[in-house]
C-alpha cells in the first residue's frame, strides 16, 4: 500500500512542481510521477534534516508532502540548468 501512496503523492507533487517551474506543458503524467518521487527522495535526504522534518515517502503527512514538492522543484531547477543553461 505504501507504493501506491508514494505514486499518488509523487504525481501530485511533481505536477505542482511543474506548474511552479512553468514546465507543465512539456511534461506528461508519467514524468510528473517520476519527478515527484525522485523529488521526494531528494527532499527527504537533503531538505528534511535541515528543516527538522522526519518522515518517508511511504507515509503521507503534510510535512513530507511539502518536502516532496520542494525536492521536485529543486530537481526541475537542476534539469532546467542542464537543458537551457539557466533557471526559469
LOLOMI-342887 format. One record per atom (N, C-alpha, C): residue number from 1; residue in one letter; atom name; x, y, z. Coordinates in Angstrom, 3 decimals, decimal comma. Layout:
N
   resi   resn   name         xx         yy         zz
    NUM      a     CA          X          Y          Z
...
This chain:
88
   resi   resn   name         xx         yy         zz
      1      x      N      0,810     -1,192      0,000
      1      x     CA      0,000      0,000      0,000
      1      x      C      0,855      1,258      0,000
      2      x      N      2,050      1,179      0,579
      2      x     CA      2,929      2,342      0,631
      2      x      C      3,366      2,817     -0,738
      3      x      N      3,572      1,892     -1,676
      3      x     CA      4,000      2,282     -3,019
      3      x      C      2,887      3,009     -3,761
      4      x      N      1,655      2,601     -3,537
      4      x     CA      0,532      3,289     -4,184
      4      x      C      0,430      4,718     -3,673
      5      x      N      0,589      4,897     -2,382
      5      x     CA      0,573      6,243     -1,806
      5      x      C      1,737      7,065     -2,342
      6      x      N      2,911      6,440     -2,458
      6      x     CA      4,083      7,151     -2,983
      6      x      C      3,858      7,589     -4,425
      7      x      N      3,217      6,759     -5,232
      7      x     CA      2,957      7,121     -6,630
      7      x      C      1,948      8,259     -6,704
      8      x      N      0,893      8,182     -5,913
      8      x     CA     -0,121      9,241     -5,941
      8      x      C      0,448     10,561     -5,434
      9      x      N      1,116     10,519     -4,288
      9      x     CA      1,709     11,738     -3,724
      9      x      C      2,805     12,262     -4,653
     10      x      N      3,605     11,364     -5,232
     10      x     CA      4,640     11,777     -6,177
     10      x      C      4,070     12,437     -7,408
     11      x      N      2,965     11,902     -7,907
     11      x     CA      2,321     12,507     -9,072
     11      x      C      1,804     13,902     -8,789
     12      x      N      1,169     14,071     -7,651
     12      x     CA      0,653     15,397     -7,288
     12      x      C      1,800     16,373     -7,023
     13      x      N      2,820     15,911     -6,306
     13      x     CA      3,974     16,774     -6,015
     13      x      C      4,693     17,159     -7,305
     14      x      N      4,889     16,214     -8,208
     14      x     CA      5,532     16,518     -9,486
     14      x      C      4,712     17,468    -10,334
     15      x      N      3,391     17,301    -10,309
     15      x     CA      2,513     18,182    -11,072
     15      x      C      2,572     19,607    -10,524
     16      x      N      2,497     19,746     -9,199
     16      x     CA      2,579     21,085     -8,601
     16      x      C      3,947     21,732     -8,851
     17      x      N      5,007     20,936     -8,773
     17      x     CA      6,343     21,472     -9,038
     17      x      C      6,480     21,900    -10,499
     18      x      N      5,895     21,130    -11,415
     18      x     CA      5,984     21,503    -12,832
     18      x      C      5,202     22,781    -13,111
     19      x      N      4,122     23,015    -12,376
     19      x     CA      3,386     24,275    -12,528
     19      x      C      4,212     25,435    -11,989
     20      x      N      4,833     25,247    -10,822
     20      x     CA      5,653     26,302    -10,226
     20      x      C      6,834     26,643    -11,133
     21      x      N      7,457     25,627    -11,719
     21      x     CA      8,631     25,842    -12,570
     21      x      C      8,266     26,113    -14,028
     22      x      N      6,977     26,227    -14,334
     22      x     CA      6,489     26,557    -15,675
     22      x      C      6,907     25,517    -16,719
     23      x      N      6,832     24,242    -16,352
     23      x     CA      7,148     23,152    -17,282
     23      x      C      5,968     22,214    -17,455
     24      x      N      4,793     22,630    -17,069
     24      x     CA      3,634     21,749    -17,083
     24      x      C      3,260     21,318    -18,494
     25      x      N      3,423     22,197    -19,478
     25      x     CA      3,045     21,865    -20,842
     25      x      C      3,963     20,822    -21,455
     26      x      N      5,205     20,731    -20,999
     26      x     CA      6,160     19,818    -21,617
     26      x      C      6,262     18,478    -20,902
     27      x      N      5,500     18,280    -19,814
     27      x     CA      5,603     17,046    -19,043
     27      x      C      4,263     16,323    -19,057
     28      x      N      4,326     15,002    -19,131
     28      x     CA      3,125     14,194    -19,031
     28      x      C      2,965     13,653    -17,625
     29      x      N      1,931     12,867    -17,429
     29      x     CA      1,652     12,344    -16,093
     29      x      C      2,757     11,406    -15,613
     30      x      N      3,331     10,619    -16,526
     30      x     CA      4,408      9,710    -16,130
     30      x      C      5,593     10,480    -15,577
     31      x      N      6,017     11,533    -16,281
     31      x     CA      7,171     12,312    -15,825
     31      x      C      6,850     13,112    -14,571
     32      x      N      5,588     13,523    -14,398
     32      x     CA      5,202     14,167    -13,143
     32      x      C      5,394     13,217    -11,968
     33      x      N      5,000     11,955    -12,140
     33      x     CA      5,164     10,959    -11,078
     33      x      C      6,636     10,709    -10,809
     34      x      N      7,429     10,556    -11,871
     34      x     CA      8,865     10,306    -11,708
     34      x      C      9,540     11,471    -10,992
     35      x      N      9,256     12,687    -11,445
     35      x     CA      9,858     13,879    -10,821
     35      x      C      9,412     14,001     -9,367
     36      x      N      8,151     13,711     -9,090
     36      x     CA      7,652     13,794     -7,728
     36      x      C      8,293     12,784     -6,793
     37      x      N      8,461     11,549     -7,256
     37      x     CA      9,074     10,523     -6,414
     37      x      C     10,556     10,801     -6,203
     38      x      N     11,266     11,152     -7,265
     38      x     CA     12,688     11,486     -7,116
     38      x      C     12,845     12,760     -6,278
     39      x      N     11,942     13,716     -6,475
     39      x     CA     11,964     14,931     -5,660
     39      x      C     11,716     14,631     -4,193
     40      x      N     10,829     13,683     -3,916
     40      x     CA     10,590     13,292     -2,527
     40      x      C     11,826     12,642     -1,921
     41      x      N     12,511     11,841     -2,708
     41      x     CA     13,749     11,226     -2,222
     41      x      C     14,810     12,291     -1,954
     42      x      N     14,949     13,237     -2,882
     42      x     CA     15,906     14,333     -2,697
     42      x      C     15,515     15,167     -1,477
     43      x      N     14,246     15,486     -1,365
     43      x     CA     13,783     16,288     -0,246
     43      x      C     13,996     15,606      1,090
     44      x      N     13,709     14,303      1,150
     44      x     CA     13,891     13,581      2,405
     44      x      C     15,358     13,380      2,738
     45      x      N     16,214     13,290      1,739
     45      x     CA     17,638     13,082      2,001
     45      x      C     18,359     14,388      2,326
     46      x      N     17,978     15,484      1,657
     46      x     CA     18,716     16,735      1,798
     46      x      C     17,989     17,798      2,625
     47      x      N     16,700     17,988      2,362
     47      x     CA     15,984     19,092      2,988
     47      x      C     15,401     18,753      4,355
     48      x      N     14,900     17,548      4,518
     48      x     CA     14,240     17,183      5,775
     48      x      C     15,160     17,315      6,985
     49      x      N     16,404     16,831      6,918
     49      x     CA     17,266     17,025      8,086
     49      x      C     17,575     18,494      8,372
     50      x      N     17,682     19,313      7,328
     50      x     CA     17,965     20,734      7,527
     50      x      C     16,789     21,475      8,156
     51      x      N     15,573     21,062      7,789
     51      x     CA     14,381     21,740      8,291
     51      x      C     13,804     21,092      9,542
     52      x      N     14,369     19,976      9,957
     52      x     CA     13,916     19,325     11,172
     52      x      C     12,722     18,406     10,987
     53      x      N     12,444     18,021      9,736
     53      x     CA     11,358     17,088      9,473
     53      x      C     11,910     15,679      9,417
     54      x      N     11,130     14,755      9,843
     54      x     CA     11,482     13,356      9,685
     54      x      C     10,289     12,653      9,089
     55      x      N     10,516     11,800      8,168
     55      x     CA      9,411     11,097      7,535
     55      x      C      9,921     10,292      6,376
     56      x      N      9,007      9,708      5,675
     56      x     CA      9,379      8,947      4,495
     56      x      C      8,344      9,205      3,419
     57      x      N      8,643      8,771      2,212
     57      x     CA      7,697      8,973      1,128
     57      x      C      6,596      7,935      1,157
     58      x      N      6,713      6,916      2,006
     58      x     CA      5,698      5,882      2,056
     58      x      C      4,594      6,187      3,050
     59      x      N      4,754      7,198      3,865
     59      x     CA      3,683      7,638      4,754
     59      x      C      3,276      9,040      4,346
     60      x      N      2,002      9,294      4,368
     60      x     CA      1,516     10,597      3,925
     60      x      C      1,243     11,489      5,125
     61      x      N      1,926     12,608      5,169
     61      x     CA      1,603     13,688      6,089
     61      x      C      1,977     14,994      5,401
     62      x      N      1,535     16,087      5,951
     62      x     CA      1,731     17,379      5,295
     62      x      C      3,199     17,757      5,184
     63      x      N      3,984     17,460      6,207
     63      x     CA      5,410     17,785      6,169
     63      x      C      6,141     17,055      5,060
     64      x      N      5,872     15,758      4,900
     64      x     CA      6,553     15,008      3,840
     64      x      C      6,055     15,420      2,462
     65      x      N      4,799     15,863      2,368
     65      x     CA      4,276     16,331      1,091
     65      x      C      4,949     17,634      0,670
     66      x      N      5,111     18,551      1,602
     66      x     CA      5,796     19,823      1,313
     66      x      C      7,255     19,560      0,943
     67      x      N      7,903     18,648      1,652
     67      x     CA      9,287     18,290      1,342
     67      x      C      9,367     17,677     -0,057
     68      x      N      8,387     16,851     -0,433
     68      x     CA      8,372     16,259     -1,769
     68      x      C      8,236     17,329     -2,843
     69      x      N      7,379     18,317     -2,613
     69      x     CA      7,213     19,399     -3,584
     69      x      C      8,499     20,213     -3,703
     70      x      N      9,113     20,550     -2,576
     70      x     CA     10,367     21,313     -2,612
     70      x      C     11,480     20,519     -3,305
     71      x      N     11,562     19,233     -3,028
     71      x     CA     12,561     18,394     -3,699
     71      x      C     12,320     18,312     -5,199
     72      x      N     11,049     18,222     -5,607
     72      x     CA     10,729     18,186     -7,036
     72      x      C     11,053     19,513     -7,709
     73      x      N     10,838     20,632     -7,014
     73      x     CA     11,195     21,947     -7,565
     73      x      C     12,708     22,042     -7,746
     74      x      N     13,459     21,558     -6,769
     74      x     CA     14,923     21,549     -6,887
     74      x      C     15,357     20,693     -8,064
     75      x      N     14,733     19,526     -8,210
     75      x     CA     15,078     18,640     -9,330
     75      x      C     14,776     19,309    -10,664
     76      x      N     13,630     19,960    -10,793
     76      x     CA     13,301     20,645    -12,042
     76      x      C     14,221     21,829    -12,303
     77      x      N     14,664     22,516    -11,261
     77      x     CA     15,624     23,615    -11,442
     77      x      C     16,948     23,075    -11,972
     78      x      N     17,386     21,934    -11,468
     78      x     CA     18,623     21,318    -11,962
     78      x      C     18,461     20,903    -13,419
     79      x      N     17,301     20,321    -13,754
     79      x     CA     17,051     19,925    -15,150
     79      x      C     17,030     21,150    -16,051
     80      x      N     16,432     22,255    -15,584
     80      x     CA     16,432     23,491    -16,377
     80      x      C     17,844     24,014    -16,598
     81      x      N     18,684     23,939    -15,567
     81      x     CA     20,074     24,381    -15,723
     81      x      C     20,809     23,558    -16,755
     82      x      N     20,582     22,272    -16,735
     82      x     CA     21,270     21,384    -17,683
     82      x      C     20,742     21,598    -19,101
     83      x      N     19,419     21,712    -19,255
     83      x     CA     18,833     21,819    -20,593
     83      x      C     19,036     23,195    -21,221
     84      x      N     18,853     24,232    -20,458
     84      x     CA     18,837     25,561    -21,045
     84      x      C     19,958     26,471    -20,543
     85      x      N     20,689     26,055    -19,546
     85      x     CA     21,762     26,874    -19,019
     85      x      C     21,314     27,962    -18,079
     86      x      N     20,039     27,941    -17,673
     86      x     CA     19,519     28,935    -16,745
     86      x      C     18,299     28,360    -16,035
     87      x      N     17,930     29,000    -14,928
     87      x     CA     16,745     28,611    -14,194
     87      x      C     15,618     29,514    -14,603
     88      x      N     14,459     28,934    -14,909
     88      x     CA     13,307     29,750    -15,292
     88      x      C     12,650     30,290    -14,070
